Amino acid sequence: MKIYKNQQAVEKDIKDNVLAIKGDVKFECSININASIIVEYGNIDAWDINAWNIHAGDIHARDINARNIDAVDIDAWDINAWDINAWNINARDILYYAFCCVYYSIKCFSIKAKREIHKEPICLEGSVKYKKKEEPKVK
């Protein structure tokens, strides 16, 4: 697992406006970068991220919004967060705390709130689209 403890260590690994990481990554600091984050075959564990685009297996964060993760698109297998605010979300399953809002669309297999008192997901200029799970192939 790659562990970043400060902003300078993160900036050192950015090449051509991309922070490319193979495997899991943990940010033990808040970061603000003018680059994309690509995690190949791994997960992101972080508190506050401000980046262009984030591509990862799993994103575990306290807040995903314009202040913490500022991205046009978030592509992930699972998004576990308190709050999500993005342009588009394309995920397998989304579990949110109480409020989920995007500008355009949400595409996922399932979406549900952890908290009993919550708001349904909001898409300002699009809609929530549910993907169909593929049936396992029998040999």
C-alpha positions, 0 to 999 in steps of 0.5 A, a space after each residue: 500500500 502506498 501511503 502519502 503523509 504530506 502534500 509534497 510527497 503527492 506532488 512528487 509522484 505527479 507526472 503529466 498531470 496524473 497521479 498514477 498508483 498501482 495497488 492500494 493508496 492511503 492519504 494521511 493528509 488532505 491534498 489539493 492537486 491540479 491533476 487526475 488520480 488513477 489507482 490501478 487495481 486498488 482502493 483509495 482511503 482518504 479524508 479530503 481530496 481535491 482532484 480532477 478525475 478519480 478512477 479507483 476500485 473503492 473509494 472510502 472517504 468521510 465526505 465526497 463533495 466539491 470541498 473534499 473530492 472535486 471531480 467531474 466524474 467519479 468512476 468506482 466499484 463502491 462508494 462509501 461516504 457521508 455526502 456525495 456531490 458530483 457531476 456524474 456517478 457511475 458505480 456498482 453500489 452506492 451507500 450514502 448517509 443522508 443526502 446524495 446529489 449530482 448535476 447529471 446522472 447516477 448509474 448503479 446497481 443499487 443506491 440506499 441511505 444509511 440513515 432512517 431520516 434521509 433524502 432520496 438521491 437528486 439528479 438536477 439535469 438527469 436521472 438515476 439509472 439502475 444497471 442490470 446485474 449479469 447472471 453468472 454463467 453456468 459451465 
